[in-house]
Amino acid sequence: MITAPFNFVPLSEKVFFPDWADRVSHDIPFSDGESGEIEITITAKSPIFIRDHKKKEEFCHHRYPDGKKEYYIPATSIKGMVRNVLEIMSFSKMSFVDDDTYAVRDLNNKELYRDKFTAKQIYGGWLCKIGDRYIIEDCGKPARISHQEIDKLLDNRFSNYFSDNFSGREDEKIAIYKYNLANWNLKHKFKYKKKNNQQQEVYVAFESNGDDSKIKEGTLVFTGQPTKRENTGAMGDGKGFEFIFFAVKDIHPLHQDIFEKFKFAYFDERNTQPKESKDWKYWKNELENGKRVPIFFRKKQNGEIESIGLSYLYKLPYSHSIYDGLPKNHINIAPTIDLPQAIFGFINDNDSLKGRVFISHFKPIFQPTQMSEKTLILGTPRPSYYPIYIEQQINSNSYKTYMDKNFKIKGWKRYPIHKNLPSHQNETHSKVTTTFKPLKQGVEFKGKLKYHNLKPQEIGALLSAITFHNSSDFYHSLGLAKAYGYGKVQLSITDGYSIDNQNKKKSFKDKDNILFYLEKFECMMQSFVNNWHISEQLIELFTMAHEQDNKDNSNLKYLDLTEFANKKNIDYQIKEKNILQLYSKLNKIKKYNPKSLILELDKCQKLNFQKKINHQELDLEYVKKNYKNKRYIVGLFFKKYPNLKNKVNDLETTVKENIDKETLFFHSAKLDKSIVALEKFKKNFPKSEYLQEIDSLIETLKEEIKQKELEKQIKQEWEEIKGSNDKNILTNFINKYSNHNYTQEAKNILNSIQAQEEKEKREKQKQEEAKRKAQNTRGDISKIIMDLNKKKKKRKK
C-alpha cells in the first residue's frame, strides 16, 4: 500500500477572480474598504521547531548583547501558513509552481525508460556555446572500447583503478576522475573489432605494427563508474567499457528549453540535497570558457535534438513539466489576480502588486522550554515520484507519468494532523538526517496582523483562514518535521478591531462581529461554487486539519526505500493500494467540513462577486504584445489553449532560435582544432566570409603539428642520450636544441660531468703535489745525513 505523511487537496477546475482585484489601491480607498488589526495567539499543541537562519539546529531566535535569547516565529512563516489555507478556501490558482521538467532514469521500467535507450536511438557528440546560443556537434553513434584496451593506449593500469583498486568513494565515481587518470590524453587511433550484443561497434587500440585497415581517429569519452568492475565475464559485473566519439558529421542548434531541462536534471546550482552533479559543475565551467563538452542525445524524427545528458543512460527529461498538469484556468498568462494575490500581493514576471496585509513576528508570552536534541530523516519524495504526485486511475494497466499528455497533478500538498506525537528513535547522524532542538508543546506566541483598505469579504477570508471558518478542534501545521507530528498549532483571535470609511469601529472581542465578516466571505464563495462548504476541496482541507484516531499511524508514514522503488514497477492493474488515495478516503478516517454560517444559501446564488473575463482573448492579446520580451508565454499559451496554435504560429516561428549552418560549421571546425575539419569546411563553403580566418587557423595548426613532431623527435633523441656521459653528444644536443626543457637537463648533466672531471683533475694535482713534496723532503733528509757524515769524518781526523 502506498502511504505518506502528507496528502493533497485537489485543485478545482474553476478559479475565483474577484471583480475588484484590478482596482486594488493603497491610496484610493474602496467605498466599503476597512482598515484594522487582528491580535492572534498561537498555541503549540505539539513540540514545535522553526529553523534559525544562522544556527540551523536552534529554534529561530534573537540574541541580545547581554546574551539573553528571545525565541520568535518569523512573520513570513505565519504569512505562508495562513495564505496556503486561504488559497484552498478561496479556490485560487496554484501560483507557486515552477515550470520545471523532471527527469527519469529507471532501468527497471521498460516502457517508460529502457526502450528509449537502444543503440539505434542514442548519439554522441559535443555541446558547444556560441555567444549566448548552444549547438550540438553530432558525431553519430558512439563506439565502445574496454578498459584493458585503454591501458594499451595510455600505457598504464587504467583498468586496475576500477577493479582491484576501486574503493567506491564518491570522488572515484565521477567521470572527471577517469579523465584525470588518463591525463586528458584522449585523441588516438582505433581499430574496428566487432559489434556487441547491443549492436554497438566495439574498437580496440591501434598498434603501429598491425593491420592499417578499418582504422579511425577518435576521442576517448568517459562516463561515471557507479560500482566496482568484478571482471568475471558475466553480465552485470560492473562497468568495463568506455566510449569513442569519431569525426563530426552534422551540427544542430540546441533550443534553450532543451538546455534548461538538461541543467535541471543535473541539479544546476543546487547547494542542498540533491546537490549539483560534480561532473556538470566541471563541464559547465569548461563550456563557459569556450570548450566542448561530451554529451549523449536523442533526436526527433525531424532531426532536432530531443534531449541530452552526460552519460549514455542519462536522466531522460519527461515530455511535460509540472505546469502541464495544471487545470487550464490555473495557467496564468495575462495578469489576472485571485483573492490571495489581491490581499497579500505578489510579484512575478508579468506584474506585481503590493500587499495590504502586514504581519508581525510572533513572540512567546512566557519563556518556553527547549527540548533535547532530535535527529530525524526528513526527506520526502520529489514531485517526480508520479505514483504519489500525479492523479492515477484505478484499474489502469500503467501509471500516469509526466510523459502522458493528459496527466493532472494531485493538488495542494498538506500534512494531516497527528492526534499524538508518534514515538520514534533518534536516527544516527548522517548526510540524510536533520538535527534540531524543538520547543516543548504548550508554548504560546502572540502577534498582530494589520490590514489596510480591505473589503468586508476579504477581512472574512482572513478570519476564515485563521480560524478554519470559526470551527473548533482544527489545527494548522507550522515549521519543521510536520511529517512526525511536530508543529501542530491552534490560532485564536484574542483582540483587534476594524474601522470603516465612516470611522465606525468593530471590535473582534465581539464574536458577532467576527461572524459578520465570515458570513460575507462565505456568501461570496457560495455564490461562486454551489455548496462551497461541502466541496471536495474543503472536505480534504478540513479532514486533514482535524485530529484522527490513527493510533498506529500506518496511513502517515513514508514508504521505505524498497517499497519506494517497487511501487513504480507494478506489472498488474493499479488497485487502490497502489496509489495515494485522498486522505478522506483512507480507512478509519472520518470526514470533516466547515459548517455553513448562512441559513439561506439561495440568496448568495443571486449575488455576483466575479467579473466575467474572456480569458482567451485577454491572453491572446497579452501574448501578441509581450512575446518579444517574454518568449516563454508563447509556450504557456499553447499549454492553455492547445487547439489555438494557429492563432500564434507566426509568433512561434519568430521565437525559435536559428543560426545559419555556415556559422555553426565554422565554430565547430574552430573548436575541433582539426585541419581535416577546416579543409572540409573550405570544401563545403567555398565562398564563405570565414575563409581567411580558416586559412590562418590551418597555418597555425600546421605549425602546432610541426612543433609537436619536433617535440616528439626531441623527446625521442633525449631518451636515447640522457644516460650518456659523452660530452660531445650532450654538447651537440645543447647546440642543436638551445631553447628546450630537455636542453637544461642536458646542460645539468654536462655540468655534472665537467664538475666531476674538474674534481678528478684537482685530486690528481693534489696527489702530484704531495708526491713532489715527499720527494723534496727525502732529498733534504739525505743532504742532512751527508753533512752530518762529513762533519763526523772531520772530527775523526
LUMLUMGU-666728 format. One record per residue: x, y, z of N, C-alpha, C in turn; residue in three letters. Coordinates in steps of 0.2 Angstrom, whole numbers, plus 5000, padded with zeros to 4 digits. Layout:
XYZXYZXYZALA...
This chain:
500449945000500050005000500450065000MET500350114996500650174996500450225001ILE500950245006500750285011501250345011THR501050405015501450455015501150505021ALA501650535024501450585030501050645027PRO501050655021500650705018500150685013PHE499750735011499250715006499050785002ASN498550774998498450834994497650854994PHE497550924993496950944992496850954984VAL496350924981496350934974496251004971PRO496551014965496451084963495751084959LEU495451144960494751154957494851174950SER494351154945494451174938494251254938GLU493851274942493651344942494151384947LYS494351444945494751494949494351554950VAL494351574956493951634958494451694957PHE494151744953494551804952494051864954PHE494151894960493751944962493652004957PRO493052034957492952084952493352154953ASP493552164960493852224961494652224961TRP494852164960495652154960496052204956ALA495752224950496152264946496052344949ASP495752354954495652414957495952424964ARG496352374966496652374972497152434973VAL497152474978497552534979497652544986SER498252574987498452594994498252664995HIS498152704990497952774990497252794990ASP496952754985496152774984495752714987ILE495452734993495052684997494452654993PRO494252594994493652564992493052604996PHE492452604993491952634996491752605003SER491852535002491752495008492352465011ASP492952505010493552475012493652495020GLY494052445023494152455030494852435032GLU495152465037495752455040495752435047SER496252395049496252375056496852325058GLY496752295064497252245066496852185069GLU497252135069496952075072497552045077ILE497352045083497852015088497751935088GLU498251895087498251825087498651795092ILE498451745095498851695099498951635096THR499551605096499751545093499951495099ILE499551445099499751395104499951325101THR500551305103500851245101500551185104ALA500251145101499851085103500351025103LYS500951035100501450985100502151015100SER502650985101503351015100503351055094PRO503751105094503751155088504451175086ILE504651175080505351205078505251245072PHE505551305072505651345067506351365066ILE506651345061507451345060507651415060ARG508251425064508551495064508951505058ASP509051565055509351565049510151565050HIS510451565056511151565057511351495060LYS511051485066511151415069510551375067LYS510751325062510151285059509851235064LYS510251215069509951165074509551205080GLU509551275080509151305085508551335083GLU508051345087507451375086507551455084PHE507251485080507351545077507351595083CYS507851635084507951675090508351745088HIS508251785093508651845093509051855099HIS509751865098510151865104510351935106ARG510251955112510452025114511152035116TYR511452095116512152105118512252075125PRO511752075130511952045136511851965136ASP511751935130511751865130511051835130GLY510551875132509851845133509651825126LYS509351765126509051745120508251745120LYS507951775114507251785113507051745107GLU506651695108506351655103505751695099TYR505651675093505151705090504951665083TYR504351675081504151645074504151705069ILE504551695064504551745059503851765056PRO503751825054503151845050503051805044ALA503551795040503551755034503251685035THR503451655041503151585042502351585043SER502151645047501451645048501051665042ILE501351705038501051735031500951675027LYS501451635026501451575022500951525024GLY500851515030500451465033499651485032MET499551545033498851575033498651585025VAL499151605021499051615014498851545011ARG499251495013499051425009498351405011ASN498151415017497451395019496951435015VAL497151505014496651545011496651525003LEU497151505000497251494993496751434992GLU496751384996496251324995495551344996ILE495451385002494751405004494451454998MET494851494995494551544990494651524983SER494751454982494851424975495251474971PHE495851484973496351524970496751484965SER497151514960497551474956498151454959LYS498551404957499151374960499651424957MET499851474961500351524958501051504959SER501251464964501951454966502151384963PHE502151384956502351314953502851334948VAL503451304949503951314944503851274938ASP503951304932503851264926504451224924ASP504651174929505151134929504951064926ASP505451044922505350974919505850924922THR505550874926505950824929506150774924TYR506650734927506950684923506950614926ALA506950564922506950494925507450454922VAL507750414927508250364925508050294929ARG507650254926507350194929507450134924ASP508050104926508250044922507749984922LEU507349984927506849934928506149944924ASN506050004922505450024918505550024911ASN505349974907505549964900505150014896LYS504550024897504150064893504350144894GLU504450154900504550224902505250244900LEU505750204901506450224900506850184896TYR506950114897507450074894507350074887ARG506750064884506550064877506850124873ASP506950174877507150244873507950244873LYS508250194875509050194875509350134872PHE509050124866509350074862509950104858THR510350064855510950084851510750124845ALA510150114843509850154837509650224839LYS509550234845509250294847509750344850GLN510350324852510750364856511350384852ILE511550454852512050484848512550514853TYR513150524850513650554854513950614851GLY514150664854514350724851514650774856GLY514650844854514950894858514450954859TRP514450974865514051034867514451094867LEU514351144863514751204862514351264863CYS514651314865514251384866514551434861LYS514151464857514251514853513951584855ILE514251624858513951684860513451664866GLY512851674865512351654870511951594868ASP512151564863511751504860512151444861ARG511851384860512151324861512051284855TYR512551244853512551194847512751124849ILE512551074845512751014846513150984840ILE513750964841514150934836514050864836GLU513650844830513450774830514050724827ASP514250674832514750634829514450564828CYS513850554827513550494826513450444832GLY513450384830513350334836514050324839LYS514050324846514750324849514950244849PRO515550234849515850164849516050154856ALA516250084857516450064864517150044864ARG517550044869518250024870518249994877ILE518649944878518649914885519249944889SER519249944896519749974900520449944898HIS520449874897521049844895521349874889GLN520949894884521249924878521449994879GLU521150024884521350094885522050094889ILE522150034893522850034896523350034890ASP523250004884523750004879523850074876LYS523250104876523350174873523750224878LEU523550214884523850264889524450234892LEU524650174891525250144894525250144901ASP524650134904524650124912524150074914ASN523950074920523550014923522850054924ARG522550084919521950114920521350064922PHE521350004920520849954921520849934929SER521449934932521549924939521249964943ASN521150034942520850084946520150064947TYR519850034943519050014943518949944945PHE519449904946519349834948519649824955SER520349814955520749804961520749864966ASP520849924963520949974967520350024968ASN519750004966519150044967518950034974PHE518850094977518650094984517850114985SER517650144979516950164980516850234982GLY517350274984517250344986516850384981ARG516550434983516150474978516550514973GLU517150534975517650564970517850514965ASP517850454966518150404961517550384956GLU516950404958516350384954516250424948LYS516550484948516350534943516850524937ILE516550554931516950544925517650584925ALA517650644929518250684929518850644932ILE518650604937519150564940519550524934TYR519150494929519450454924519850494919LYS519650554918519950604913520650624916TYR520650634923521250644926521750584926ASN521450524927521950464927522250464920LEU521850474915522150474908522550534906ALA522650584911523050644910522750674904ASN522150674902521750704897522150694890TRP522450634890522750614883522150574880ASN521750604876521150574873521150554866LEU521450594862521450584854521950524852LYS521650474849522050414847521750384841HIS522150334838521950294833521650234835LYS521050214832520750154835520550104829PHE520550044830520449984825519749954827LYS519349944822518649914822518749834824TYR518349814829518449744830517749704829LYS517249724832516549684831516049734833LYS515449704833514849734836514649694842LYS514449724848514249684854513549664853ASN513249644859512549614859512049674858ASN512249734860511849794859511949824853GLN512249794848512349824841512749884841GLN513249894847513649944847514349924844GLN514649964840515349954837515849954843GLU516249904843516749894848517449904844VAL517849944847518549954844519149934849TYR519749924846520249914851520849964849VAL521349964853521950014852522249994846ALA522450044842522850034836523550024837PHE523849974835524649964836524949974829GLU525450014829525850034823526049984819SER526149924822526449864818525849824816ASN525249844817524649804815524449824808GLY523849794806523449804800523149874800ASP523349914795523049984795522349984792ASP522049934790521349934788520849944794SER520349974792519749994797520050034803LYS520450084802520750124807520350194806ILE520250214812519850284813520250324818LYS520250384817520450434823519850454827GLU519950454833519350474838519550504844GLY519150514849519250544855518950504861THR519350484866519050444871518550484875LEU518050464877517550494881517350454887VAL517450474893517250434899516650464903PHE516350414906515750424910515850394917THR515450404922515550394929515550314930GLY515850294936515950224937515550214944GLN514950194943514450184949514750124954PRO515050074951515250014955515849984953THR516149944957516749914955516749864950LYS517249854945517249804940517549744943ARG517049694942517249624945517749584940GLU517649594934518049554928517849484929ASN517249464930517149394930516949364923THR516749414918516549394912515749394911GLY515449394917514749384917514349454916ALA513749454914513349514913513249544920MET513349614920513149644926513649644932GLY514349634930514849634935515249694935ASP514949754933515249814933515449844927GLY515449904926515649944920516349934918LYS516449914912517149894910517349924903GLY516849964900516949994894516850074894PHE517150104890517050174889516850194882GLU516850254880516650274873517150304869PHE517050304862517450344857516950384853ILE517150444852516750494848517250504842PHE516950494836517350504829517150574827PHE517350584820517350654817516550674817ALA516550744818515850774817515550764811VAL514950744811514550734805514050784803LYS513750814808513250864807513250914813ASP512950974812512851014818512151034819ILE511951044825511251054827511151114832HIS510751164830510651214836510251184841PRO510451204847510051174853509651224856LEU508951204856508451254859508551264866HIS508451324868508651344875508251304880GLN507551284879507251244883507451174884ASP507851144879508151084880508751094885ILE509151144884509651154888509451164895PHE508951204896508651214903508451154907GLU508151104903507951044905508551004907LYS509051004903509650974905510050994911PHE510051064912510351084918509951064924LYS509251064924508851054929508950974931PHE509050934926509150864928509750854932ALA510250894931510950894934510950934940TYR510350964942510351004949510751064948PHE510751094943511151154942511151204947ASP511651224950511751274956511451254962GLU511251194963510951174970511451164975ARG511351194981511851184986511651134992ASN510951114991510651064996510551004992THR510450954996510250884993509650884989GLN509650854983510150834979510550884976PRO511250884977511650944975511850934968LYS512150994965512350994958512850934957GLU512750904951513150854949513950884948SER514350844951515050864951515350864944LYS515150814940515350814933515150884929ASP514450894930514150954927514551014930TRP514651024936515051084939515651094935LYS516051044934516651044930516551064923TYR516051034919515951044912515651114911TRP515251134916514951204915515451254914LYS515951254918516551294918516851294912ASN517051234909517351224903516951254897GLU516251244897515851274892515851344892LEU515851374898515851454898516551474896GLU517051434896517751454894517851434886ASN517351424883517451404876517651334874GLY517651294879517751224877517151184875LYS517351124873516751074871516651024876ARG516051004877515850964882515550894879VAL515850834881515550774878514850764881PRO514350754876513650734878513350674874ILE512850644876512450594873511750624872PHE511450604866510750644865510350594861PHE509750614861509150584857508950634852ARG508750614846508450654841507650644840LYS507350694837506650684835506750654828LYS506150644825506150614818506350664813GLN506250734815506450784810507150804811ASN507550764815508250784816508450824822GLY507950864825508050904830508250874836GLU508650904840508850874847508250874852ILE508150814854507550804859507750804866GLU508350784868508650784875509350764875SER509750794880510450774881510650754888ILE511150724888511450704895512150694895GLY512450684901513150674902513450604901LEU512950554901513150484901512650454895SER512850394894512450354889511750344891TYR511650314897511050304900510850364905LEU510750424902510650484905509950494908TYR509950544912509250554915508850594910LYS508250554908507850574902507350624905LEU507350684902506850734904506150704902PRO505650714906504950704904504750744898TYR504150724895503950764889503550824892SER503350824898502950884901503250904907HIS503150964909503350994915502750994920SER502851004926502351004932501751054929ILE501951114926501451164924500951134920TYR501151084916500751054911500151014914ASP500250994920499750964924499251004928GLY499351064927498851114930498151114926LEU497651124929497051144925497151204921PRO496851214915497051274911496851344915LYS496351344919496251404922496751424927ASN497251384929497751394934498351424930HIS498351414923498951444920498851514918ILE499351554921499251624921499651654916ASN499351684911499751724906499651794906ILE499051824905498951894906498851904913ALA499051954916498951964923498151964926PRO497951914929497351904932497451884939THR497151924944497351924951496751884955ILE496951834958496551794963496451834970ASP496051804974495951834980496651834985LEU496951784986497551794990498051844987PRO498151844980498551894977498351964979GLN497651974978497452044980497552064987ALA497552014991497652034999498352035000ILE498751984999499451985001499952014996PHE499752024990500152054985500551994982GLY500952014976501351964973501852004969PHE502351964966502751994961502951934957ILE502951944950503151894945503351924939ASN503551884934503751914928503251954924ASP502651944925502151984922501952044925ASN501952044932501652104935501852104943ASP501652154947501752154954501252194957SER501052174963500552214967500852214975LEU500852274978501052274985500452244989LYS500552214994500052184998499752235003GLY499152215005498852265010498752235017ARG499152175018499152145025499852145027VAL499952165033500652165036500652125043PHE501152075044501152035049501752045053ILE501652045060502252055064502551985066SER503151985068503451925071503051905077HIS503051845079502651815085503151795090PHE503051835096503451825102503151785107LYS503551745111503251705116502951745122PRO502351725125502051755130502451745137ILE502751685137503151665143503751625140PHE504251625144504951585142504751515141GLN504851495134504751425133505351375135PRO505151315135505651265137505951225131THR506551225130506851195125506951125126GLN506751075121506851005122507550985120MET507650915122508350885120508350885112SER508950875110509150875103508750815099GLU508450825094508150775090508550765083LYS508550705081508950695074508450645070THR508150675065507750635061507850635053LEU507650595050507650595042507050625040ILE507150685037506550725035506450735027LEU506850685024506750685016506050665014GLY505850685008505250675006505250664998THR504850624995504950604988504850674984PRO505250684979505150744975504550734970ARG504350794968503750794963503850744957PRO504450724956504550674950504250604952SER504050594958503850524960503050524958TYR502950504952502250504949501750464953TYR501850404956501350374959501050414965PRO501350464968501050504973500850574970ILE501250604966501150674964500650684958TYR500550624955500050634949499450594951ILE498850624948498250584949498250524945GLU498150464948498150394945497450364944GLN497350324939496650294938496750224940GLN496250204945496150134947495950094941ILE496250034941496149984936496449994929ASN496950044929497350064923497850014923SER498149994917498749954917499449984918ASN499450044919500050084920499950144923SER500450174927500450234930500450294925TYR500050344926500150404923500850444925LYS501150464920501850504922501850564918THR502350604919502450664915502550654908TYR502650594906502650584898501950584895MET501450574899500750574896500450644895ASP500150654890499850724888499350744893LYS498850704895498350724900498350704907ASN499050714910499050704917498850764921PHE498650754927498550804932498950794938LYS499150854940499550854947499050844952ILE499250814958498750794963498450854967LYS498850914968498450974971498951004976GLY498651034981498951074986499251024991TRP499851024993500150974997500051005004LYS499750955009499650975016499850915020ARG500050925026500250875031499650865036TYR499350805036498750795041499050795048PRO498550815052498750825059498750755063ILE499250755067499350695071498950705078HIS498650655080498250665087498850655092LYS499250615092499850605097500450615093ASN500950635096501650635093501850565092LEU502050545086502250475085502950465089PRO502950395092503550385095504050365090SER504650395091505250375086505850385090HIS506350345087507050345090507450395086GLN507950435089508350475086508750435081ASN508850465075509250425070510050445071GLU510450405068511150415069511350475064THR511750515066511950575062512250555055HIS511950585050512250565043512050625038SER512250615032512050665027511350675026LYS510950625027510250625026509750645032VAL510150655038509750675044509750745045THR509250775049509250835051509250845059THR509650885062509650885069509350955071THR508950955076508551015079508351015086PHE508251065089508051075096507351105096LYS506851065097506151095097506051125104PRO505451175103505251195110504651155112LEU504551145118504051105121503351125120LYS502951075119502251095117501951135123GLN501451175121501151225126501351295126GLY501951305123502151375122501651415118VAL501551475120501151525117501551585114GLU501351605108501651655104501051705103PHE501251775103500751825102501051875097LYS500551895092500751945087500151975084GLY500352015079499752055076499752055068LYS499152055065499052055058498752125057LEU499052165053498752235052498552235044LYS497952265043497752275036497552345034TYR497552355028497352425025496952415019HIS496352455019495852455013495652385011ASN495452345015495152285013494352285013LEU494052255009493352245008493152195014LYS492552205016492252155022492352085020PRO492252065014492351995012493051975012GLN493552015011494252005011494451995019GLU494152035023494352035030494051965033ILE493451945030493151875032493551825029GLY493851835023494351775021494951765025ALA495251825028495751815033495551785039LEU495051805042494751775048494551695047LEU494351685041494151615040494751565039SER495251595036495951555035496251545042ALA496251595047496551595053496151545058ILE495451545058495051515062494751445059THR494951435053494651375050493851385050PHE493651445048492951465047492551455054HIS492951485059492651485066492451415068ASN492851365066492751295068493251285074SER493051245079493551225084493851155082SER494351135086494651075085494951065078ASP495251115075495551115069496251145070PHE496751125066497451145068497851165061TYR498251215062498751225057499351185058HIS499751185053500451155054500951205052SER501451205056501951255056502651235057LEU503151245053503851235055504051165052GLY504651145055504951085053504651015056LEU504750965053504550895055503850885056ALA503450915051502750905052502550835050LYS502950805046502850735045502850685051ALA503150705056503150675063502750695068TYR502250745066501850775071502050835074GLY502650865073502850925076502450985072TYR502451045076502151105073501451105073GLY501051065077500351065077500151125081LYS499851175078499651245082498951265081VAL498751295085498051325085498051395086GLN497651435081497651505081497051535084LEU497051575088496451615091496551685091SER495951715090495951795089495751815096ILE496251855099496151875106495951955107THR496051985101495852055101495952085094ASP495752145094495852185087495252225085GLY495252255080494752305078494752315070TYR494152345068494152365061493752425060SER494052475056493752545056493552555048ILE492952575047492752585040492852655038ASP492652675032492752745030492352795033ASN491852775037491452825041491652825048GLN492252795049492652795056492252755061ASN491852705059491452665063491952605065LYS491952585071492452535074492152475076LYS492352415074492052355076492652315080LYS492452295086492952255090492952185088SER493552155088493552075087493452035093PHE493452075099493252035105492452015105LYS492152055101491452035100491351985094ASP491151925096491151865092490651885086LYS490151925087489651935082489951975076ASP490452015078490752055073491252005068ASN491551955072491951905068491451865063ILE490851845066490351815062490151855056LEU490051925057489851965051490351965045PHE490951965047491451965041491451895038TYR491451845042491451775040490851755035LEU490351785037489751775033489851805026GLU490151865026490251905020490651865015LYS491251835018491651795014491351725011PHE490951695016490551635014490051645009GLU489751705009489251715004489551724997CYS490151764997490451774991490651704988MET490951654992491151594989490551544988MET490051554991489451514990489151534983GLN489151604982488951624975489351604969SER489951584971490451564966490451484965PHE490351444970490351374970489751354974VAL489251314971488651284974488951244980ASN488651254986488851214992489551214993ASN489851274993490551284994490851245000TRP490451255006490651225012490751145012HIS490451115007490551045007490851025000ILE491251064997491551054991492151004993SER492350964988492950914988493550954991GLU493651014989494251054992494251064999GLN493651085002493651105009493551045013LEU493250985010493250925014493950895015ILE494350895010495050875011495450925016GLU495350985015495751035019495551025026LEU494951025028494651015035494850945038PHE494750895034494950825036495650825038THR496050845034496750845036496950895042MET496550945043496650995049496350965055ALA496050905055495750885062496150825064HIS496150815071496550755073496150695072GLU496450645070496150575068496450525073GLN495950475074496150415078496550365075ASP497150385072497550335069498150315073ASN498050275078498550265083499150235081LYS499150185076499750155073500050195068ASP499750255066499950295061500150265054ASN499850205053500050175047499950215040SER499450255041499250295035499750355034ASN500150375039500550435039501250415040LEU501550375036502250355036502550355029LYS503150375029503550365022503550295020TYR503650285014503750215011504550205012LEU504750145014505450135015505750125007ASP506350125007506750135000506550074996LEU506450014998506249954994505549964991THR505049984996504350004993504350054988GLU504750104990504850164986504950154978PHE505450104978505650084971505150034968ALA504949984972504549934969503849964967ASN503550014970502850034969502850064962LYS503450084959503350114952503450064947LYS503550004949503649944944503149894944ASN502549914946502049864946501949834939ILE501749774938501649744932500949714932ASP500449744936499749724936499349784936TYR498749774936498249834936498349874942GLN498249934942498349984948497749974952ILE497849954958497249954963497350004968LYS496850014972496850064977497450074981GLU497750014983498350004987498950034983LYS498950044977499550064973499550134971ASN499050174974499050244973498950274980ILE499150344981499050384987498350404986LEU497850374990497150404990497150464993GLN496550504992496450564996496350545003LEU496550595007496550575014495850555017TYR495350585015494650575017494450505015SER494750475011494550405008494950355011LYS495450365015495850315019495450275024LEU495650215026495250185031495250215038ASN494750215041494650245048494750315048LYS494750355043494750425043494050455042ILE493850495047493250525047493250595043LYS492750605039492750665035492550725039LYS492750785038492550845041492550905036TYR492050945037492051005033491751065037ASN491851125035491651185039490851185039PRO490551205045489851225045489651285042LYS489151285038488951345034488651395040SER488851455039488651515043488051545041LEU487851535035487251565031486751515031ILE486151545033485551495033485251495026LEU485151555023484851555016485351555011GLU485651495008486151495003485851524997LEU485251514995484951544989485051614988ASP485151654993485251724992485951734990LYS486351694992487051704989487151694982CYS486751644979486751624972486551684968GLN486251734970485951784966486551844966LYS487051844970487551894970488051874965LEU488451924963489051914958489651944961ASN490151914963490751944965491351934960PHE491151904954491751894950491551924943GLN492051964941491951994934492051934929LYS491551944924491651894918492251914914LYS492751874913493351884910493351834904ILE493451864898493651824892494351814892ASN494551754896495251744897495651734890HIS495351694885495651684879495851744875GLN495351794875495551854871496051894875GLU496051894881496451934886497151904885LEU497251834885497851804885498151814878ASP497751804873498051814866498351884865LEU497951934867498152004866498852014870GLU498851984876499451994880500051964877TYR499951904874500551864871500751904865VAL500351934861500551974855500852034857LYS500752064862501052124864501752114868LYS501852054871502452044875502851994873ASN502751954868503151894866503851904865TYR504051964863504751984861505151984867LYS504852014872505252014879505151954883ASN504651924882504451864887504251804882LYS504751774879504651724875504251664877ARG504351644884504051584887503351594887TYR503051654886502251654886501951624880ILE502351614875502051584869501951514871VAL502451484874502351414876501751404881GLY501651444886501151444890500451454887LEU500451494882499851494878499651434874PHE500151394872500051334869499751284874PHE500051284880499851234885499151254887LYS498951314887498251334890497751324884LYS497951334878497451334873497751294867TYR497851224868498151184863497851184856PRO497251204856496851204849496851274846ASN497251314848497351384846498051404843LEU498451344841499051364839499151404833LYS498651404829498651444823498551514824ASN498351534830498251604832498951634833LYS499451594835500151624836500751584833VAL500551554827501051514823501651564821ASN501451624819501951664817502451684823ASP502151694828502551714834503051654836LEU502751594835503251534837503851534832GLU503751544826504251544821504751604823THR504551664825504951714827505351694833THR505051664838505351644844505951594844VAL505851554839506351494838507051524837LYS507551494839508251514839508551484832GLU508751524828509051504822509751534821ASN510251484819510951504817511051474811ILE511351514806511451484799512051424800ASP511951374796512351314796513151334795LYS513251384790513951404789514251424795GLU513951464799514251494806514351434811THR513851384811513851334815514551284814LEU514551274807515151234805515851264806PHE515851334805516451374806516651364813PHE516251374818516351374825516551304827HIS516251254824516351184826517051164823SER517251194817517951174815518451214819ALA518351274821518751304826518851264832LYS518351244835518351204842518751144841LEU518651104835518951044834519651044833ASP519951104831520651114830520951054826LYS520551044820520750994816520851014809SER521451004806521551034799521050994794ILE520850934795520350894791519750934791VAL519550954797518850984798518851054795ALA519451094795519451154792519451154785LEU519851104782519851094775519151074772GLU518851034776518151014774517651074774LYS517751114779517351174779517551214772PHE518151224770518351264764517951234758LYS517951164758517651124753516951134752LYS516551134758515851144758515651214758ASN516051264760515851334759516451374756PHE516451364749517051394745517051474745PRO516451504746516351574746516251604753LYS516451574758516251594765516651654767SER516351694771516751754773517251734778GLU517251674781517751654786518351614783TYR518451614776518951584773519651604775LEU519751674776520351704778520551684785GLN520051674789520151654796520351584796GLU519951544792520151474791520851454789ILE521051494784521751484781522251504787ASP522151554791522551574796522551514802SER521951484803521951434808522351374805LEU522251354799522651304796523351304797ILE523651374795524351384796524551374803GLU524151404808524351394815524351324817THR523851284815523851214817524451174814LEU524651194807525151154804525851174808LYS525851234810526451254815526451214821GLU525851204824525751174830525951094829GLU525751074824525851004822526650994821ILE526951044817527651034816528051044823LYS527751084827528051094834528051024838GLN527450994837527350934841527750874838LYS527850874832528350824829529050834831GLU529250904831529850924833529950904841LEU529450914845529450894852529550824852GLU529150784848529250714849529950684847LYS530250724842530850704839531350724845GLN531350774848531750794853531750754859ILE531150734861531050684866531350624865LYS531250594859531550534857532350534857GLN532550584854533350594855533550594862GLU533250634866533450644873533350574877TRP532850534875532850474879533450424877GLU533650434871534250394869534950414872GLU534950484873535650504875535650524883ILE535050534886535050564893535550524898LYS535650454896536050414901536850414899GLY536950454893537650454891538050504895SER538750484895539250534898539750564893ASN539550554887539950584881539750654881ASP540350694882540250774882540050794875LYS540350764870540250784863539550774861ASN539250724863538550704861538050754865ILE538250774871537750814875537850884872LEU538450904871538650974868538250984862THR538250934857537950934851537150944852ASN536850904857536150914858536050984861PHE536451014865536351084868536351134862ILE536851124858536951174852536351164847ASN536051104846535551094841534851114844LYS534751104850534151124853534251174859TYR534451234858534651284863534151304867SER533451304865532951334869532451284871ASN532551234874532151174876532151154883HIS531651124886531651104893532251044894ASN532251004889532750954889533450984889TYR533551034885534251074885534551084892THR534151104896534351124903534551064906GLN534151004905534350944908535050924906GLU535150934899535750914896536350954899ALA536251014900536751064902536851044910LYS536351024913536451004920536950934920ASN536750894916537150834916537950844913ILE537950894908538650914906539050944911LEU538650994915539051024920539250974926ASN538850924927538950874932539650834930SER539650824923540250784921540850824921ILE540750894919541350934919541550944926GLN541050954931541250964938541650904941ALA541350844938541750784941542450784938GLN542550804932543150804929543650854932GLU543350914934543750964937543950934944GLU543450904947543650874954544150824953LYS544150774948544650724947545350754946GLU545350814942545950844940546250874946LYS545850904950546150934957546450884961ARG546050824962546350774966547050744963GLU547050744957547750724954548250774955LYS548050834954548550884956548850884963GLN548350874967548550864975548950814976LYS548850754973549250694973549950704971GLN550050744965550650754962551050804967GLU550750854969551050904974551350864980GLU550850824983551050784989551750744987ALA551750714981552250674979552950714979LYS552850774976553450814975553650834981ARG553250854986553450874992553750824996LYS553550764995553850704999554550694996ALA554650694990555250694986555750744989GLN555550804989555950864992556150844999ASN555650825003555850805010556350755010THR556350705006556850655006557550675004ARG557550724999558150754997558450795003GLY558050835006558350875012558650825017ASP558350775019558550725024559250695022ILE559250675016559850645013560450695014SER560350755012560850815012561050825019LYS560650825024560750825031561250775033ILE561050715031561450655033562150655031ILE562150675024562850685021563250735025MET562950795026563350845030563550825037ASP563150785040563250755047563850705046LEU563850665041564350615040565050655038ASN565050705034565650745033565950775039LYS565450805044565750835050566050775054LYS565750715054565950665058566650645056LYS566750645049567450625047567950675049LYS567750735049568250785051568450785058LYS567950765062568150755069568650705070ARG568450645066568950585067569650605065LYS569750645060570350665058570750705063LYS
